[in-house]
């Protein structure tokens, strides 16, 4: 049995190497130091920057998750990070790399909101000396248990209403995502933990104009163990299409269709990376929770890439308006003609091969949620539909246990033995 599992892993790795080579892309994109493009979002010392500031480790423990945010907002671009996921038992753990609209601060950095008996205590609000800032900490961890859908976002972070934010800081500048809470845009990579070491699932989300009630989700298995070494995950967001990549292989393409209307993301967004407790839904619909006996759960982010059109988060756009900011003078043309924005026949073949072997769910074949038929941008076929159930679940691609992860006493690397948190920093 062990030999069979080893052969499976070797074949899966070889197949992935072939798919990656077939794209013949090897994107040449520069990375940025953390301080050049990002700011801490939450988690305090659960966010650990490397000595050279080129990588970040995000930790989740009983006290808090952690996350960071880009220092600018973008209207289209290519956004990428190499990510190494936590090892061992990770049920309920969610790691996310995504774009979304969130607020910024005009007078305070950061606006820190503290907990008092399960709710935010306005009297304990503190702020640093006033100085220019693009973002503020308007989300805190954790939410009350059970979570309140009225107060908590999908990542388990507490949220204040725009009216309450204005009472706390009259000078705050709220973006579209706060003034129009139900019309936000979002593009996600969400990594969902499991009971088995190395068996992470990946979910991609596309939300436009607050379309979470008819979201465009897909889920996949990975052809490699994402806890052994880092792999690159990228999002190309152009005015005409969106491409999700794993390493240099495209795994999903969303081409803008006229009938999508506002469901295609078209508002300025910031780039986020977070790790958090998703026990209520992440693993088998919430059946398996985070077990903090195995904490801290550590995810590593490196090769951070921000190649986009920087702009004002409060920019109001018409459907056909050209991009502003950095893309106003030819930058958008450079984005649209870059290797990562062009879907060649070789890349499309590699994408189809990946999806046939590793996609476990697609909204395009979910007839139970969307009885009226697939979304207009879905590229479907009767032959492919036969491989999916009426719920959009694959009949052939199913998560199976490879091998049980080692327990806490045998762990190596971050958090091993009795090392202190300061030892978690990478070199």
C-alpha positions in Angstrom: 0.0 0.0 0.0 2.8 2.4 0.9 4.5 1.6 -2.4 1.3 2.3 -4.3 0.9 5.6 -2.6 4.4 6.6 -3.4 3.9 5.7 -7.1 0.8 7.8 -7.1 2.6 10.8 -5.7 5.4 10.4 -8.2 2.9 10.1 -11.1 0.9 13.1 -9.9 4.0 15.2 -9.5 5.2 14.2 -13.0 1.9 15.0 -14.5 1.8 18.4 -12.9 5.4 19.1 -14.1 4.2 18.3 -17.7 1.2 20.5 -17.4 3.3 23.4 -16.1 5.9 22.9 -18.9 3.1 22.8 -21.5 2.1 26.4 -20.7 5.6 27.5 -21.7 5.1 30.7 -19.9 7.4 31.1 -16.8 6.1 34.5 -16.1 8.8 37.1 -15.5 7.3 39.3 -12.9 9.2 41.2 -10.2 8.2 40.7 -6.6 8.1 43.5 -4.0 9.3 43.6 -0.4 6.5 43.5 2.2 7.0 47.1 3.2 7.0 48.3 -0.4 3.5 47.0 -1.2 1.7 45.8 2.0 0.7 46.6 5.6 -0.3 44.4 8.5 -4.0 44.0 8.8 -4.6 42.0 12.0 -3.0 39.4 14.2 -0.2 41.5 15.8 2.7 39.0 16.5 0.9 36.3 14.6 2.2 38.1 11.5 5.9 37.4 11.2 8.0 39.2 8.6 11.3 37.7 7.4 14.6 39.6 8.1 14.9 40.6 4.5 11.2 41.6 4.3 10.6 39.4 1.2 8.3 36.9 2.9 5.7 36.7 5.6 4.5 34.0 7.9 0.8 34.1 9.0 -0.2 32.2 12.1 -3.5 31.0 13.5 -3.7 30.0 17.2 -6.4 30.1 19.9 -5.9 33.9 20.3 -6.2 35.1 16.7 -5.6 34.5 13.0 -3.6 37.1 11.0 -3.5 38.9 7.7 -2.1 41.7 5.6 -3.4 44.1 3.0 -1.9 45.9 0.0 -1.0 49.5 0.5 -2.8 50.5 -2.6 -6.1 49.8 -4.4 -6.1 48.5 -7.9 -8.4 48.5 -10.9 -7.3 45.5 -12.8 -3.9 43.8 -12.7 -1.8 40.7 -12.0 -1.5 39.6 -8.4 0.5 36.7 -7.2 2.1 35.0 -4.2 4.0 31.8 -3.5 2.3 30.1 -0.7 3.2 27.2 1.6 0.3 25.8 3.5 0.1 24.5 7.1 1.0 20.8 7.7 -0.8 18.0 9.5 -4.4 18.2 10.8 -5.8 21.4 9.4 -9.6 20.8 9.5 -11.5 24.1 9.7 -8.4 26.2 8.8 -8.8 28.6 5.9 -5.9 30.4 4.2 -7.0 33.0 1.6 -5.3 35.2 -1.0 -7.9 37.5 -2.6 -9.0 40.9 -3.8 -11.9 42.7 -2.3 -13.2 46.2 -1.6 -12.6 47.4 2.0 -12.3 50.8 3.8 -9.4 53.1 4.3 -8.7 55.7 7.0 -8.1 59.4 6.3 -6.9 60.4 9.8 -5.8 57.4 11.9 -3.5 54.5 11.3 -4.6 52.1 12.5 -8.1 52.4 14.0 -7.9 49.6 16.6 -11.1 48.1 18.0 -10.9 46.0 21.1 -13.2 43.3 22.4 -15.2 43.6 25.6 -17.5 40.7 26.6 -17.9 39.6 23.0 -18.6 43.0 21.5 -16.6 46.0 20.4 -16.0 48.5 23.2 -16.0 52.0 21.8 -14.3 53.4 24.9 -11.2 51.3 24.4 -10.7 52.5 20.8 -7.1 53.7 20.4 -5.3 55.3 17.5 -1.8 56.2 16.6 -0.7 59.8 15.9 -2.6 61.2 13.0 -0.7 60.6 9.7 -1.6 59.8 6.1 -3.0 56.3 5.8 -4.7 54.1 3.2 -6.2 51.5 5.4 -7.5 51.0 8.9 -8.2 48.0 11.1 -12.0 47.9 10.9 -12.1 44.1 11.2 -11.2 42.2 14.4 -10.8 38.6 15.5 -12.6 36.5 16.6 -16.3 36.7 16.1 -18.8 35.6 18.8 -19.6 31.9 18.8 -22.0 31.0 17.3 -21.2 33.6 14.6 -23.7 36.3 13.8 -24.2 36.7 10.0 -25.2 40.3 10.7 -21.9 41.2 12.3 -19.4 38.8 10.9 -18.0 38.4 7.4 -17.3 35.1 5.7 -13.8 35.1 7.1 -14.9 35.2 10.7 -14.0 38.9 11.3 -16.3 41.3 13.1 -17.5 44.2 11.1 -18.9 47.6 12.1 -21.6 49.5 10.2 -20.6 52.6 8.2 -22.7 54.7 10.6 -20.8 53.4 13.6 -17.5 53.9 11.9 -18.3 57.5 11.2 -19.2 58.0 14.9 -15.8 56.5 15.9 -13.9 58.6 13.4 -15.8 61.4 11.6 -12.8 61.8 9.2 -13.0 58.3 7.9 -13.2 57.9 4.1 -15.4 54.9 3.2 -15.0 53.1 -0.1 -17.8 51.6 -2.3 -17.6 48.3 -0.3 -18.7 50.1 2.9 -21.2 52.6 1.6 -22.7 49.9 -0.7 -22.2 46.8 1.5 -24.3 44.5 -0.8 -22.6 45.5 -4.1 -19.0 44.6 -3.4 -16.6 42.9 -5.8 -14.3 40.0 -4.9 -11.8 37.5 -6.4 -10.6 34.7 -4.2 -8.2 31.9 -3.8 -9.4 30.1 -0.6 -7.5 27.1 0.7 -9.6 24.8 2.8 -7.9 22.5 5.4 -8.6 18.8 6.0 -8.3 16.0 8.5 -5.4 14.5 6.4 -2.0 16.0 6.1 -1.3 17.6 2.7 -4.9 17.2 1.4 -5.9 20.8 1.0 -8.7 21.9 -1.3 -8.7 25.1 -3.3 -11.7 27.2 -4.0 -11.9 30.1 -6.4 -14.6 32.7 -6.2 -15.8 35.4 -8.5 -18.2 37.9 -7.1 -19.4 41.1 -8.8 -21.8 43.7 -7.5 -22.5 41.7 -4.3 -23.4 38.6 -6.2 -22.6 36.2 -3.3 -26.2 34.9 -3.4 -25.4 33.6 -6.9 -21.7 33.2 -6.6 -19.4 31.7 -9.1 -17.4 29.2 -7.1 -15.2 26.3 -8.1 -13.2 23.8 -6.1 -10.2 21.7 -6.9 -7.8 19.2 -5.5 -4.1 19.8 -5.8 -1.8 17.5 -7.7 1.0 18.0 -5.2 1.4 18.4 -1.4 1.2 22.2 -0.8 2.7 21.8 2.7 6.1 20.5 1.4 7.1 23.6 -0.6 5.6 26.9 -1.8 3.7 27.1 -5.0 2.7 30.2 -6.9 -1.0 31.2 -7.0 -2.0 34.1 -9.3 -5.0 36.1 -10.4 -5.1 38.0 -13.7 -7.9 40.6 -13.6 -8.5 42.4 -16.8 -11.5 44.4 -18.1 -12.4 41.6 -20.4 -11.5 38.4 -18.6 -10.1 36.8 -15.4 -7.6 34.0 -15.2 -6.6 32.0 -12.1 -3.2 30.3 -12.2 -1.4 27.7 -10.1 2.3 28.0 -10.8 2.2 28.8 -14.6 -0.8 26.6 -15.4 -4.2 28.4 -15.8 -6.9 26.5 -13.9 -9.9 28.8 -14.6 -10.9 31.5 -17.1 -13.9 33.8 -16.8 -14.5 35.7 -20.0 -16.7 38.8 -19.6 -20.1 38.2 -21.2 -22.5 41.1 -21.9 -25.2 39.3 -20.0 -23.1 39.2 -16.8 -23.8 42.9 -16.3 -22.5 44.0 -12.9 -21.6 40.5 -11.9 -18.2 40.9 -13.5 -15.8 42.6 -10.9 -15.2 46.2 -12.0 -14.6 48.2 -8.8 -11.2 49.1 -7.3 -10.0 46.4 -4.9 -7.2 45.8 -2.4 -5.1 42.6 -2.2 -5.4 40.6 1.0 -3.8 37.5 2.6 -5.3 35.9 5.7 -5.4 32.8 7.8 -8.4 32.3 10.0 -10.8 29.8 11.8 -13.5 28.6 9.3 -14.8 25.8 11.5 -18.4 26.6 10.7 -18.1 25.6 7.0 -14.6 24.9 5.7 -14.3 21.1 6.2 -17.2 18.9 5.3 -19.7 21.7 5.8 -18.4 22.4 9.3 -18.5 18.8 10.6 -14.8 19.0 11.5 -13.5 22.0 13.5 -10.2 23.5 14.1 -8.3 21.5 16.7 -6.0 24.0 18.4 -3.9 21.1 19.9 -2.0 21.3 16.6 -1.6 25.1 16.7 0.0 27.3 15.7 -1.0 26.7 12.0 1.5 28.5 9.8 1.2 29.6 6.2 4.1 31.2 4.4 3.8 33.9 1.7 6.7 35.0 -0.5 7.3 36.3 -4.1 4.6 38.9 -3.6 3.7 40.5 -6.9 1.5 43.6 -7.5 1.3 44.4 -11.2 -1.8 46.5 -11.5 -3.5 49.8 -12.1 -3.3 51.7 -8.8 -6.3 53.9 -8.2 -8.6 55.6 -5.7 -10.8 53.1 -3.8 -13.7 55.5 -3.9 -13.7 55.8 -7.7 -17.1 55.4 -9.2 -17.1 53.7 -12.5 -19.5 53.3 -15.3 -19.6 50.0 -17.1 -17.4 51.1 -20.0 -15.2 53.6 -18.4 -11.5 53.2 -18.9 -9.2 52.4 -16.0 -7.8 55.3 -14.1 -4.7 55.7 -12.0 -1.5 54.0 -13.1 -3.2 52.5 -16.2 -4.5 55.8 -17.6 -1.4 56.3 -19.8 -0.8 53.0 -21.6 -0.4 50.8 -18.6 -3.6 48.9 -19.4 -2.3 47.9 -22.8 0.9 46.5 -21.2 -1.3 44.5 -18.8 -3.5 43.1 -21.6 -0.6 42.1 -23.8 1.5 40.4 -21.1 2.1 36.6 -21.2 -0.1 36.0 -18.2 -3.1 37.9 -19.8 -3.0 35.9 -23.1 -4.7 32.5 -23.2 -2.8 30.5 -25.9 -4.0 27.2 -27.3 -1.3 25.4 -25.3 -2.4 27.1 -22.0 -6.0 26.4 -22.7 -5.2 22.7 -23.3 -3.3 22.6 -20.0 -6.2 24.3 -18.2 -8.7 21.7 -19.6 -6.4 18.9 -18.6 -6.1 20.3 -15.0 -9.8 20.7 -14.7 -10.6 17.2 -15.9 -8.3 15.7 -13.4 -8.6 17.9 -10.4 -11.9 19.9 -10.3 -14.3 18.6 -7.7 -17.1 21.2 -8.1 -18.2 23.9 -10.6 -21.1 26.2 -10.4 -21.6 25.8 -14.2 -23.1 22.3 -13.6 -25.0 23.1 -10.4 -28.6 22.6 -11.5 -29.9 22.5 -8.0 -28.8 26.0 -7.1 -29.4 27.4 -10.5 -32.3 25.6 -12.1 -32.6 28.3 -14.8 -29.4 27.1 -16.3 -25.7 27.9 -16.2 -24.3 31.5 -16.1 -23.8 33.1 -19.5 -20.0 32.9 -19.3 -19.9 29.1 -18.6 -18.2 27.0 -21.3 -20.2 23.8 -21.0 -20.8 20.6 -23.0 -23.1 17.6 -22.7 -20.2 15.2 -22.5 -18.6 17.1 -19.7 -21.9 17.5 -17.9 -22.2 13.8 -17.6 -19.2 13.8 -15.3 -21.0 16.0 -12.7 -23.9 15.5 -10.5 -26.9 17.8 -10.4 -25.2 19.6 -7.5 -22.2 20.4 -9.6 -20.0 17.8 -7.8 -17.6 15.7 -9.9 -18.5 12.0 -10.1 -14.8 11.1 -10.8 -12.6 13.5 -8.9 -13.0 12.7 -5.2 -10.7 13.5 -2.3 -9.1 10.4 -0.9 -6.8 10.0 2.0 -3.2 9.8 0.8 -1.5 9.3 4.2 -2.2 10.5 7.6 -0.3 13.6 8.7 2.2 13.3 11.6 0.9 14.4 14.9 2.0 17.4 16.9 4.8 15.6 18.7 6.6 14.8 15.5 6.3 18.1 13.7 9.3 19.9 12.4 9.7 23.5 11.3 7.4 26.3 12.6 6.2 25.7 16.1 8.2 22.5 16.6 9.3 21.5 20.1 9.3 24.3 22.6 10.6 27.1 20.4 9.3 30.6 21.0 7.3 32.6 18.5 10.4 34.6 17.6 11.8 31.5 16.1 9.0 31.3 13.6 10.5 34.1 11.4 12.0 32.8 8.2 15.5 33.9 7.1 
